[in-house]
Structures are given as C-alpha cells and as structure tokens.
Amino acid sequence: MSNFMDLDQNGKAQAYYIWIDGSGQNIRGKTKTLDHPVTSPDELPEWNFDGSSTNQSTGENSDVYIKPVSIFKDPFRRGDNILVMCECYAPDGSPLPTNRRNACNKIMEKHKDQKPWFGIEQEYTLFDDTGKHPLGWPKNGFPGPQGPYYCGVGANRVKGRKIVEAHYRACLYAGVKIAGSNAEVMPSQWEYQVGPCEGIEMGDHLWVSRYILARVAEEFDVVVSFDPKPIPGDWNGAGCHTNISTLEMRKVGGMEHIIKAIEKMGKKHDEHIAEYDPTNGADNARRLTGLHETASIHQFSYGVANRGASIRIPRQCEKDGYGYFEDRRPASNCDPYAVTARIVASICE
Amino acid sequence: MDGLDGQTNPFLDLDQGEAIQAYYIWIDGSGQALRGKTKTILKKTMDPKDLPIWNFDGSSTNQSLGENSDIYIKPVACFKDPFRRGDNILVMCETLDHEGNVHPTNKRNSCFANMEKCKDLHPWFGIEQEYTMFDYTGVHPYGWPANGYPGPQGPYYCGVGSDKVKGRKIVEAHYRACLYAGIKIAGSNAEVMPSQWEYQVGPCEGIEMGDHLWVSRWILQRIAEEFNVVISFDPKPIPGDWNGAGCHTNISTQPMREDGGYPEIIKAIELMGEKHVEHIISYDPSGGEDNKRRLTGLHETASIDKFSYGVAHRGASVRIPRQVEADGKGYFEDRRPSSNSDPYVVTNRIIRTICLGE
C-alpha cells in the first residue's frame, strides 16, 4: 500500500458498492464518496451503473439500479470506509434475473421462525497472474499426486498461504463471519468457511468474502478461480459444501427433523442441481463425477460421515442425536442466495 | 515456489476484534508429517480445555477410510502464534477416531499415561533436533551447487561465512519465533553437513517434550515456507560421506540429578542396553528402516546392530557427558533416535524401560 493511504479524508468516507454481474458469478464494484461515515445501509443512496457493460441490460435502456443491502468495514481502505453489498434492479423496479437475493430474502423472511442457520465451505484455486496456470505449479508439468497437500505445511506442500492469511484477517476486520480455513487436497487449492449465518446473512457474507479474496489476491498478482473443476483429470474439484440446520434440528432429538429434511431434498435432486451452479448444472457435471470425494450428479444419496454422498451427516451429529447436515453438491461458483433459498424452499415449504 | 516470497503482507495489522485464530496441528498417518487448519475462536484463551474438539477428513491424511472419514482432534497444548501474533494461538492436538477412542496413529495418549505413572521421578528431556534445508523442490539441498557437491565436511560445523553456512535467516527466524511462542528452545548450531542445522528443545518434563518438539517442527517448516525452503527431517538425506540427522535425546530423572546420582545413570543405561531392539523400533517412524541408512557406525553414529555406551563417546549408542562423570550426577544422551522420530514414542519408550521396568 502506498504512502497516500494514510492521508486524512476530511470527514468523508468511501463506499465501495458491490454487485453480481450478468454471469451470476462475477463480482463488480465501484466507489462513491459519502459526505460522512454511515452505520447502516439505509443511510446509503441507491446508485446505478451501465448494465450493457456487465451483460445486465442493452444499450438502449442500460441503467441498472444498485440498492445497498448490507455493509462491512473496508479492509483495504480502512478507517470509516465501507464495502456495500447491493441488489440490482431494472428501471421499472423489478429485480434483475441475476438478482437472486430478492427472492431469497422473501423466503427467509417467510420462514424466519425456523431460524435457518448456514455455514458454507468455500473452496477455490489460486492461479498466477495470467489466470491460466495454477500458482506454484511447475512450468511444464504437474505437481506430485494428491496426498500430502491437504492441511499441509512446507514450501513444497502449500502455495499462496500469504493470500490466505491476508484474506482471513481482512474478513475478520470487515465483520465477515469467517469461521476457519485450511489447505485443500489439490495443490494451490484452499478452503475457508463462513458461518454460522442466519437467513439472508449467508449470501451477503459469502459474496463479500469472495470479493475480499479476489481483491487481496490482486495485491499479490494472483488470480482466484472459483471454477468447480479447474484442472481435469485426477485432481479434486472445488465446491461450496453447505451446512444447514433449523431450530428444530438443533434441539435435542432433532435428528428426525434432519432426516425428514434430507428426504425432502432427495425428492428434489434435479431442482437443487439446477440451482447449485450458475449454469443449470453444466459446471457441476464436470465436478460431480462420483470420484474425488463427490457423489455422482445423477444420483442422490446421503450417509453419516460419508464424503462420497450428496449429503453427509457429521458423525458428531449422529452421536448427539441433533445438529446439522452438509449438502456437498453446490459448486464453488454457486450463488449462495440461490442455494440457500432452494434449500429453505425444499425443507420448509 | 509460489513467487510470493519476499512480498510483505500489509493485511496482518488489521484489527481482529475479540476473535482469535486457533491453528490446530496434528500428526498425520505417516507418523512424521504435520497437518493443520485454522478455526476462529470468539474469545481469547491459552488453555486447551477452553477449545472445542474439532475434526477433519482422515481419508486425506491416511488416517481413515472414505466412508468413515471424520477424525477428531483434541487440543492438548497451546502456544502463541508467531506468524499471526496478537492473541492468536497454535494448538497441538491428539487424534481420536470416530468413536472417541485413541486413534492408532496417536502416540501421545499412551506417552502421557506413562509419564503420569512415573511423575514422582520427574523425568526431564532435552532433544537435539537436526534437520536439512532443501530448495523449494524438496529435492536439492539448499545452497548446494547446481551440478555437483560442496567441498567435504569439515569447515561447516558451527561455521560463519557465506561459503560455510546456508539458510541462517531461517534459523534466526525460527529461534526467535520459538521463544515468542513459548517453546523451550535451548540452543542452535550449524551442523557438520552443509545446509544442515540443529536446535535443542528442553529441559522439558514429561509430556511437555513431545508437545514442544512437534510444535517447534511445525514452526520451522512454516518459517521456511516464507523463504521458499523445504525442511527435511530425513535421517540420511544424502547418501555417501555426508552426516545423517538425528534427534539425540538427553534424559535424567530426579535421582540422577541429585548428588551421587551417577550409579542411577549407569543402572538406567544398562536397562536400556537390554532393550536395544525394542528401542530401535521406536526410534524412527518405520520400525528402524530409516535409521538403518543412518546408524552405520560411521559419521558419529553407533552401528544399529549393537548397543554400546561410554563417557564422551560419540561413536556409542549412549554417551555420558564428561562433565556428568566429573560431577558424579546429571544426565545421559541417547544418540539413536532419528531426526524424524516421534518424541512421544521416544520418551515413552525410554521411561518404560528405565522407570516402569517394561
């Protein structure tokens, strides 16, 4: 960071408005000066941007409105500066098709007495600045086979830890509910977990955490990929395993609610798969092969401590007789608003 | 290498609020490699009892099968985190299987039980951890010429000068990081083979020895990451006329340390002599196979086949320091454990022999 970043701002604050673009997976953003710091998204003005540059509208009617919905402290600009998660609307006030938050918020409100909690395990892969070559992989070849990298230590086991460390600290600072992190099975692949978040919070926190990650990596000339199968062959894919519980599941004896919920979800396997990546399942088809600790995309299954199933019930929850369960199907580039809304629809409606 | 070495990390002074990061460390299925992952803890602590038992996917670490994969990690010791600083901590853990039983690769549990049995004897340990630095490939010793070998051993031990020692930055960083973390690091020196170093941890009583040594190993590998260097704990990394690496283990009990304790020392060594084969099996992670490459009788080792001891004798299995003989009390040094031995297994084996008569 240059010397200029400690300059006084004369009482003004910078708000970085973040939104999801027409791809349903890429993040865009731009900055607005605020005359004074704010503490709530309600104090922030609605803004707009040129949707024809983000696949969100055509040139003739290109203004897209961005409406602030949640704020976080800005770990890059620090001070009173903020990151602002936004929803996108068309000029007529209707939410854009890639604005999945609008419908998610409605369904979360509808079932808020069930207090649905989520925790998402976000996996990702680090690439060099071309975005094409995994960070630290040999120039003309491949690293040794998977085995020693998961949770590893050592320059020949993990690549890019600096970014992981920076991201974790930046998220804690920003107020994102980051719960943990670890090196993953494929070299240069990492995971962090966000949660437990109730309702709409899950999507807000996960999207902002993704922005922070991509932005941190910029500082190091590294590109973050959320592609769910970045390297074909005998290399793990990347997911967004989603852990879920409702109030009833968390109480003593909650296991029957867990099983009931899983069975309901099992009946809607295809509907879930359609929501679990931005391409109606096409991305996940490359990842959910039944190998590499995934279940096949074609079949729904569940089991205790079974990482080859669609849904896994943690061993501890089986022992306790209550708790939560893990849906392992969502892809690393899924939209958490779409995922959490789909889950609540299946189990609460 | 990931190309990020040398870059500063401007985010590490960001305020974390009340939350701390706890880095859970465990030994994987190889019995020698360390794994770890981070958990946010909402309230700071240095007491392992305050920390939750966690779990990980044992099928990725040779510790379970895919269908039955959750392994539990139970915090047993906390140290300050020298990388994340603040109130952040490193947490040494032991592994339990999915029924809460001691995992087969968990060697700490029985060590602790036995240390408790003989705690009135106050067994103290000091381990001399040797290791070798390699470049980021993990295959070529750090600083060795690209196509060849350095000059023969002789000038490197405790040396100074760019042509004598390689990687001192890592040694300096490691020492300071261990002191900060609360590891009982007692000393360090450059070793006989170029790019080989040693540091000593102790004196530690009982179970402490294993906890402090394992975490010191993690800190060392983690520091080396920052410099694109790989640490090898292999006991004979370079075949031929190059020294191996050990974990010479110094031992004493309260009676040995008291005036007139010398006969206790001899008694203990004689007991160990009767169990040479059992000890050798415990002194590396492969039942003695690794040590076969190192304990040749050359390069300041004793042959793996024979037990011997002597005062100031570095070619023996066990050495009694000259000063101890002069004082008539003190400690002795078992030179057999390999650099990749498990200190829980080593210290457990020793006290079973000399304190518990097993």
Interface residues (C-beta under 8 A of the other chain):
Chain A: M1 P75 R78 L126 D128 L135 G136 G147 P148 Y150 C151 G152 V153 G154 A155 N156 V158 K159 G160 R161 K162 I163 E165 A166 H167 Y168 R169 A170 L172 Y173 I178 A179 G180 S181 N182 A183 V185 S188 V216 E219 F220 D221 V222 E293 G303 A305 N306 R307 G308 P314 R315 Q316
Chain B: M1 D2 G3 L4 Q7 N9 P10 F11 L12 L14 D15 Q16 G17 A19 Q21 A33 L34 R35 G36 K37 T38 K39 T40 N55 F56 D57 S59 S60 T61 N62 G66 E67 N68 S69 D70 F83 R84 H98 Y136 T137 G138 W218 Q221 R222 A224 E225 F227 N228 V229 V230 I231
